[in-house]
């Protein structure tokens, strides 16, 4: 199932919901804007949103992400961790990492170029393109070869991200992943997308050998007794269901169920320490 690993990495990068997810203010003109001017507006809105946020928690149907501000950080900097549903009670997935969305916007300002305008779900968007994604996120080195960001021209929230992936060993074609963010809502002045759709052309990229291996795995699952099958499902979590959806052309849909801002986080989510600052 290694063909799904880039998609899972992107899924968990979205789980933080920090990078580029900024609040809506008054509309601005889209005329004559460059990547630098678009990102400058996004920086302003980031500061307006997160200056008063100490902690926030995003619970979805697939994972829960926890975020706490690092004391004394300016601009606001957050430590984040993600717990995948259906796996162990311990925080897992990406583990704990320091995030600086404001700092990442500086990287985007340096490495993105404005390539024009496009419509996403009826919204007019600036298109920012990065030709070397590893300069924004080292974890994408060797995976993503290009990223396009579609930024709403009125609210400066991201509406879509498109990832061009390096073909994995044995793949028939490069993989493309599209992440679309919808249904923005504001909780305690924090504006986030409550629906995230992840679409991939993974079925087109698989070699005949890989398709056969997946079919054989599915058949083996069917032949297992109930106890073995349940154990396998616990080990794999939602990976098999996600792969089946992608192979059929269906998007993976992440639905936010609850957002909590400036409320105490559960003890132990950041290792041995308390969840709250």
C-alpha positions as CSV (number, residue, x, y, z in Angstrom):
1,X,0.0,0.0,0.0
2,X,3.0,2.3,-0.4
3,X,1.2,4.1,-3.3
4,X,-1.0,5.8,-0.7
5,X,1.7,7.2,1.4
6,X,2.0,10.6,-0.4
7,X,-1.7,11.1,-0.1
8,X,-1.6,10.3,3.7
9,X,1.2,12.8,4.1
10,X,-0.9,15.4,2.5
11,X,-3.9,14.4,4.5
12,X,-2.0,15.0,7.8
13,X,-0.5,18.3,6.5
14,X,-4.1,19.4,6.0
15,X,-5.0,18.1,9.5
16,X,-3.2,21.0,11.1
17,X,-5.5,23.5,9.3
18,X,-3.0,26.2,10.1
19,X,-1.1,26.9,6.9
20,X,-2.9,29.5,4.8
21,X,-6.3,29.1,6.7
22,X,-7.0,32.7,7.4
23,X,-10.1,34.6,8.3
24,X,-12.3,36.7,6.0
25,X,-12.2,40.4,6.2
26,X,-13.4,43.1,3.8
27,X,-13.0,42.3,0.1
28,X,-10.0,43.6,-1.7
29,X,-9.4,44.3,-5.4
30,X,-7.9,41.4,-7.4
31,X,-6.5,43.7,-10.1
32,X,-2.8,43.9,-10.6
33,X,-1.9,41.7,-7.6
34,X,1.3,39.7,-7.4
35,X,2.1,36.7,-5.3
36,X,3.8,39.1,-2.8
37,X,0.7,41.3,-2.5
38,X,-1.6,38.3,-2.1
39,X,0.5,36.8,0.6
40,X,1.0,40.2,2.4
41,X,-2.8,40.3,2.8
42,X,-2.8,36.7,4.1
43,X,-0.2,37.6,6.7
44,X,-2.3,40.4,8.0
45,X,-5.3,38.2,8.4
46,X,-3.3,35.5,10.0
47,X,-2.2,37.9,12.7
48,X,-5.7,39.2,13.2
49,X,-7.0,35.7,13.8
50,X,-4.4,34.0,15.9
51,X,-3.1,36.8,18.1
52,X,-5.8,36.0,20.7
53,X,-5.8,32.2,20.2
54,X,-3.9,30.2,22.8
55,X,-5.3,26.7,22.0
56,X,-7.6,25.2,19.5
57,X,-8.9,21.7,18.7
58,X,-10.3,20.5,15.4
59,X,-12.3,17.3,15.6
60,X,-13.2,15.5,12.3
61,X,-14.6,12.2,11.3
62,X,-11.1,10.9,10.6
63,X,-8.8,12.6,13.1
64,X,-8.6,15.2,15.9
65,X,-5.8,17.8,15.8
66,X,-4.7,19.7,18.8
67,X,-2.8,23.1,18.7
68,X,-1.3,25.2,21.5
69,X,0.5,28.5,21.2
70,X,4.2,28.4,22.2
71,X,4.7,30.9,25.0
72,X,6.3,34.2,24.0
73,X,6.2,33.4,20.3
74,X,5.7,36.4,18.1
75,X,4.2,36.1,15.5
76,X,2.0,33.4,17.1
77,X,3.6,30.0,16.7
78,X,1.9,26.7,17.5
79,X,2.8,23.2,18.6
80,X,0.4,20.7,17.0
81,X,-0.3,17.0,17.1
82,X,-2.9,14.7,15.5
83,X,-4.8,11.7,16.8
84,X,-6.2,9.3,14.2
85,X,-9.6,7.8,14.9
86,X,-9.9,4.1,15.0
87,X,-6.3,3.5,16.1
88,X,-4.7,3.5,19.6
89,X,-5.8,5.9,22.3
90,X,-2.3,7.5,22.2
91,X,-1.8,10.4,19.9
92,X,-0.4,9.0,16.7
93,X,-0.1,9.8,13.0
94,X,2.1,12.8,12.6
95,X,3.0,13.0,16.3
96,X,4.0,16.4,17.8
97,X,5.6,19.1,15.7
98,X,6.1,22.9,15.9
99,X,4.2,24.8,13.3
100,X,4.7,28.4,12.2
101,X,2.0,29.1,9.5
102,X,3.2,32.8,9.5
103,X,6.7,31.7,8.8
104,X,5.5,29.3,6.1
105,X,3.8,32.3,4.4
106,X,7.2,33.9,4.2
107,X,8.4,30.8,2.4
108,X,5.5,31.0,0.0
109,X,6.2,34.7,-0.6
110,X,9.7,33.8,-1.6
111,X,9.0,30.7,-3.8
112,X,5.5,31.2,-5.2
113,X,4.6,33.0,-8.4
114,X,1.2,34.4,-9.4
115,X,0.1,32.6,-12.6
116,X,-3.4,34.1,-13.1
117,X,-7.0,33.7,-11.9
118,X,-9.3,30.7,-11.8
119,X,-12.8,29.8,-10.5
120,X,-13.2,27.2,-7.8
121,X,-16.8,26.3,-6.9
122,X,-17.9,29.6,-8.2
123,X,-15.3,31.6,-6.3
124,X,-12.8,33.8,-8.1
125,X,-9.3,32.8,-7.0
126,X,-5.6,33.9,-7.3
127,X,-3.4,31.0,-8.5
128,X,0.0,30.8,-6.8
129,X,2.4,28.2,-8.0
130,X,5.4,26.7,-6.3
131,X,7.8,24.7,-8.5
132,X,10.0,23.3,-5.7
133,X,7.6,22.3,-2.8
134,X,10.6,21.0,-0.7
135,X,11.6,24.7,-0.1
136,X,8.3,25.1,1.7
137,X,8.2,21.8,3.5
138,X,11.2,19.5,3.6
139,X,8.9,16.4,4.1
140,X,7.6,16.9,0.5
141,X,11.1,16.4,-0.9
142,X,11.1,13.4,-3.3
143,X,7.3,13.4,-3.3
144,X,5.7,16.6,-4.6
145,X,7.2,18.3,-7.7
146,X,4.7,21.2,-7.9
147,X,2.0,22.8,-5.8
148,X,-0.7,25.2,-6.9
149,X,-2.7,27.2,-4.3
150,X,-6.1,28.7,-5.2
151,X,-6.7,31.7,-2.9
152,X,-10.1,33.3,-2.7
153,X,-9.9,36.8,-4.2
154,X,-12.4,38.2,-1.6
155,X,-11.7,36.4,1.6
156,X,-8.0,35.3,1.0
157,X,-8.8,31.8,2.3
158,X,-7.5,28.8,0.4
159,X,-10.1,27.1,-1.8
160,X,-7.9,24.4,-3.3
161,X,-4.4,23.0,-3.4
162,X,-3.2,20.8,-6.2
163,X,-0.1,18.6,-5.7
164,X,1.9,17.0,-8.6
165,X,3.7,14.0,-7.2
166,X,6.8,12.1,-8.3
167,X,5.9,8.7,-9.7
168,X,6.6,6.0,-7.2
169,X,8.6,2.9,-8.2
170,X,6.5,0.8,-10.5
171,X,3.8,3.4,-11.0
172,X,2.4,3.8,-14.5
173,X,2.0,7.6,-14.3
174,X,2.7,10.5,-11.9
175,X,0.2,11.0,-9.1
176,X,-2.0,14.1,-8.8
177,X,-3.8,15.1,-5.6
178,X,-6.3,17.9,-5.3
179,X,-7.4,19.1,-1.9
180,X,-10.6,21.3,-2.0
181,X,-11.7,23.3,1.1
182,X,-15.4,24.1,1.5
183,X,-18.0,25.3,3.9
184,X,-16.0,27.8,5.9
185,X,-17.3,28.6,9.3
186,X,-16.1,31.0,12.1
187,X,-15.8,29.8,15.7
188,X,-14.6,32.4,18.3
189,X,-13.2,34.5,15.4
190,X,-11.2,31.5,14.0
191,X,-12.3,30.7,10.4
192,X,-11.7,27.2,9.1
193,X,-13.1,24.9,6.3
194,X,-15.5,22.4,7.7
195,X,-15.4,20.1,4.6
196,X,-12.1,19.0,3.0
197,X,-12.2,16.8,-0.2
198,X,-9.1,15.0,-1.3
199,X,-9.2,13.6,-4.8
200,X,-6.4,11.5,-6.4
201,X,-5.8,9.9,-9.8
202,X,-4.2,6.9,-8.0
203,X,-6.1,4.4,-10.1
204,X,-4.5,5.8,-13.2
205,X,-1.0,5.6,-11.7
206,X,-1.1,1.9,-10.6
207,X,0.7,-0.7,-12.6
208,X,-1.1,-3.9,-13.4
209,X,1.0,-5.7,-10.9
210,X,0.0,-3.2,-8.1
211,X,-3.7,-3.6,-9.0
212,X,-3.3,-7.3,-8.8
213,X,-1.6,-7.1,-5.4
214,X,-4.5,-5.0,-4.1
215,X,-7.1,-7.4,-5.4
216,X,-5.2,-10.3,-3.8
217,X,-5.2,-8.5,-0.5
218,X,-8.9,-7.8,-0.7
219,X,-9.5,-11.5,-1.4
220,X,-7.4,-12.5,1.5
221,X,-9.3,-10.2,3.8
222,X,-12.6,-11.8,2.7
223,X,-11.3,-15.3,3.5
224,X,-10.2,-14.4,7.0
225,X,-12.3,-15.4,9.9
226,X,-14.1,-12.6,11.8
227,X,-11.5,-12.2,14.5
228,X,-8.6,-12.0,12.0
229,X,-10.4,-9.6,9.8
230,X,-11.2,-7.3,12.8
231,X,-7.6,-7.4,13.9
232,X,-6.4,-6.4,10.4
233,X,-9.0,-3.6,10.2
234,X,-7.8,-2.2,13.5
235,X,-4.2,-2.3,12.3
236,X,-4.9,-0.6,9.0
237,X,-7.5,1.9,10.4
238,X,-9.2,3.6,7.5
239,X,-6.4,3.1,5.0
240,X,-8.1,0.3,3.0
241,X,-11.4,2.2,2.8
242,X,-9.5,5.3,1.6
243,X,-7.6,3.4,-1.0
244,X,-10.7,1.8,-2.3
245,X,-12.4,5.2,-2.6
246,X,-9.4,6.6,-4.5
247,X,-9.2,3.7,-6.8
248,X,-12.9,4.2,-7.7
249,X,-12.4,7.9,-8.4
250,X,-14.3,8.9,-5.2
251,X,-12.8,11.7,-3.1
252,X,-11.9,11.2,0.5
253,X,-14.1,13.6,2.4
254,X,-12.9,14.9,5.8
255,X,-15.8,16.5,7.7
256,X,-15.1,18.7,10.7
257,X,-17.5,18.0,13.5
258,X,-16.4,20.5,16.2
259,X,-13.9,23.3,16.7
260,X,-13.0,24.4,20.2
261,X,-11.0,27.6,20.7
262,X,-9.2,28.7,23.9
263,X,-10.5,25.7,25.9
264,X,-8.3,23.3,27.9
265,X,-6.8,20.5,25.8
266,X,-6.8,16.9,27.2
267,X,-3.9,16.0,29.4
268,X,-1.1,14.0,27.7
269,X,-1.8,14.9,24.1
270,X,1.7,16.5,23.9
271,X,3.5,13.6,25.5
272,X,4.0,13.8,29.3
273,X,3.0,17.4,29.6
274,X,-0.4,19.0,30.0
275,X,-2.4,19.7,26.9
276,X,-2.9,23.4,27.7
277,X,-0.2,26.1,27.9
